[in-house]
Amino acid sequence: MHDHWKSYFNYDCLHSLYNAHHLRELTFIYEEYKQKWAQKMIDLLLEIKKKTEKTKRKKLSPQIILEFEKEYKRILNAGLHGNPPPVKTIQKKRGRKKKSKARNLLERLKFYQNSVLAFMYDLMVPFDNNQGLYTERKIRDFVIGRRNWRFADTLHGAHSSATMYTLIQTAVENNLNPYWYLRYIFTRLPYAKTVEEQRNLLPMETTPEQLSDFQTKCL
């Protein structure tokens, strides 16, 4: 998840964009230029967010996703129609013709639709980066102190430490005792043969009750 910095898209992975940023830009477009499509897009994004938070399934149904996609494209087309690209002039000028803020936002929402709606396609993806900023603050001490830790002075060590810190902090965020959670996964991981079984060991898939039962058996 990132804020659409172009260099980030050079990484060969799935991308999602901060929708909190989109909401701020859309609000500006609506309040400053009174463009109704912007308010409709705000309403749609928040409606999708509400739907993903309320569902008890692991993903939204294909029919619901299709309906949201159609509405998303309909709103975009209305916005693009009202914000055409700049007209080319006969007089030659250096550089590209400047586009309006509304046009730039519309093109971003159109060309990166899958990244904007990543939270709809995969419910593990958050709507915005509020939790991410919180996590960044949590790992600040690790980043500052990493020069003192010899096991993290190589690329492999960096990956290993990042994985460990991620597991520990995610366990804390899910109300799990980090020590007992690590003992829990290290005990069960050798027997997890499939991806689904391994996924079930993640902090967000582990309940405090499971950890309590495990702790009782160990004591």
C-alpha positions in Angstrom: 0.0 0.0 0.0 1.4 3.4 -0.9 0.5 6.9 -2.0 0.9 6.5 -5.8 4.6 7.5 -5.9 5.4 6.4 -9.4 8.7 4.7 -8.5 6.7 2.3 -6.3 5.0 0.8 -9.3 8.4 -0.4 -10.5 8.2 -3.2 -7.9 6.7 -6.4 -9.3 4.0 -7.0 -6.8 0.3 -6.2 -6.2 -0.3 -2.5 -5.3 -3.0 -0.8 -3.3 -3.4 3.0 -2.9 -4.3 5.1 0.1 -8.0 5.9 -0.2 -7.8 8.4 2.6 -5.8 10.5 0.1 -8.4 10.0 -2.6 -11.2 11.1 -0.2 -9.3 14.3 0.6 -8.7 15.1 -3.1 -12.3 14.3 -4.0 -13.6 16.5 -1.2 -11.5 19.3 -2.5 -12.8 18.9 -6.1 -16.4 18.9 -4.9 -16.1 21.8 -2.5 -13.9 24.0 -4.7 -15.3 23.2 -8.2 -18.8 21.9 -7.2 -18.4 18.8 -9.4 -21.0 16.3 -8.4 -19.1 13.3 -9.7 -16.6 13.8 -6.9 -19.2 13.5 -4.1 -20.7 10.4 -5.8 -17.3 8.8 -5.9 -16.8 9.6 -2.2 -20.2 8.0 -1.4 -19.3 4.9 -3.5 -15.9 4.3 -1.9 -17.4 4.7 1.6 -20.3 2.4 0.7 -17.8 -0.3 -0.5 -15.8 0.2 2.7 -18.9 -0.3 4.8 -19.8 -3.4 2.8 -16.4 -5.0 3.3 -16.5 -4.3 7.0 -19.9 -5.8 7.5 -19.5 -9.0 5.5 -18.9 -12.2 7.4 -17.4 -13.9 4.4 -13.8 -13.9 3.4 -14.6 -12.0 0.2 -17.4 -10.2 -1.5 -19.6 -12.1 -4.0 -18.7 -11.6 -7.7 -22.1 -10.1 -8.3 -21.6 -7.4 -5.7 -18.1 -6.6 -7.0 -19.4 -6.4 -10.5 -22.1 -3.9 -9.5 -19.6 -1.7 -7.6 -17.2 -1.8 -10.6 -20.0 -0.7 -13.0 -21.0 2.2 -10.7 -17.3 3.2 -10.3 -16.8 3.3 -14.1 -20.1 5.2 -14.6 -19.0 7.9 -12.2 -15.6 8.1 -13.8 -17.1 8.5 -17.3 -19.3 11.3 -16.1 -16.3 13.0 -14.6 -14.1 12.6 -17.6 -16.9 13.9 -19.8 -17.0 17.1 -17.7 -13.3 17.4 -17.6 -11.9 16.9 -21.1 -8.1 16.9 -21.7 -6.5 20.3 -22.5 -7.0 21.4 -26.1 -3.8 21.5 -28.2 -2.9 24.9 -29.5 -1.2 25.8 -32.8 1.5 27.8 -31.0 4.2 25.5 -29.9 5.2 25.6 -26.3 7.7 23.5 -24.3 6.4 20.8 -22.0 3.1 19.1 -21.7 -0.2 20.9 -21.7 -1.2 21.3 -18.0 -4.2 19.3 -17.0 -6.7 20.3 -14.3 -6.6 18.8 -10.8 -9.9 17.1 -11.5 -8.6 15.6 -14.8 -5.4 14.3 -13.1 -7.4 12.6 -10.3 -9.9 11.1 -12.7 -7.1 9.6 -14.9 -5.4 8.2 -11.8 -8.7 6.6 -10.6 -9.3 5.1 -14.0 -5.8 3.8 -14.9 -5.2 2.4 -11.4 -8.7 1.1 -10.7 -7.4 -2.3 -9.4 -5.1 -0.6 -6.9 -7.8 1.9 -5.8 -10.3 -0.9 -5.2 -7.8 -3.5 -3.9 -9.5 -3.4 -0.5 -12.7 -4.6 -2.3 -11.0 -7.4 -4.1 -9.0 -8.6 -1.1 -10.5 -8.0 2.4 -7.1 -8.4 3.9 -6.1 -5.1 2.3 -7.1 -2.0 4.4 -9.0 0.9 3.0 -6.4 3.5 4.0 -3.0 3.8 5.7 -4.1 4.9 9.2 -3.1 1.5 10.6 0.1 1.6 8.6 1.2 4.9 10.1 0.6 3.4 13.5 2.7 0.4 12.7 5.5 2.6 11.3 5.7 4.4 14.6 5.7 1.0 16.4 8.8 -0.3 14.4 10.7 3.0 14.7 12.8 1.7 17.6 13.8 -1.4 15.5 14.9 0.8 12.6 16.9 3.1 14.8 18.6 0.2 16.6 19.2 -2.1 13.7 22.9 -1.2 13.4 23.6 -2.7 16.8 22.2 -6.1 15.7 24.6 -8.2 13.8 22.0 -10.7 12.5 20.4 -7.9 10.5 23.5 -6.6 8.6 22.8 -8.7 5.5 19.8 -8.8 3.1 18.8 -12.2 4.5 19.1 -11.0 8.0 17.0 -7.9 7.2 14.3 -10.1 5.7 14.3 -12.4 8.8 14.2 -9.6 11.3 11.4 -7.8 9.3 9.4 -11.0 9.3 9.9 -11.5 13.1 9.0 -7.9 14.0 5.9 -8.0 11.7 4.7 -11.2 13.4 5.3 -9.8 16.9 3.6 -6.5 16.3 0.7 -8.0 14.5 0.2 -10.4 17.4 0.1 -7.5 19.8 -2.5 -5.7 17.6 -4.6 -8.8 17.7 -4.5 -9.0 21.6 -2.1 -12.0 21.6 0.8 -12.4 23.9 3.9 -12.3 21.6 5.9 -14.9 23.6 3.1 -17.5 23.6 2.1 -16.7 20.0 5.7 -17.4 18.8 5.7 -20.7 20.8 2.3 -21.5 19.3 3.4 -21.1 15.7 6.8 -22.7 16.1 5.1 -25.8 17.5 2.5 -26.0 14.8 4.3 -24.7 11.7 6.2 -28.0 11.0 2.8 -29.7 10.6 1.2 -27.0 8.4 1.6 -28.6 5.0 -0.7 -26.5 2.9 -0.8 -22.7 2.3 -4.3 -22.6 3.9 -2.9 -24.3 7.0 0.0 -21.9 7.2 -2.3 -18.9 6.7 -4.4 -20.1 9.7 -1.4 -19.6 11.9 -1.2 -15.9 11.1 -1.9 -13.5 14.1 -5.2 -12.3 12.6 -6.4 -15.9 12.2 -5.4 -16.9 15.8 -7.7 -16.1 18.7 -6.7 -15.4 22.3 -8.8 -18.5 23.3 -6.6 -20.7 21.1 -3.5 -19.3 22.6 -4.9 -19.7 26.1 -5.7 -23.4 25.5 -2.2 -23.9 24.1 -0.6 -22.2 27.1 -2.6 -24.4 29.5 -1.4 -27.6 27.8 2.2 -26.4 27.9 2.2 -25.5 31.6 
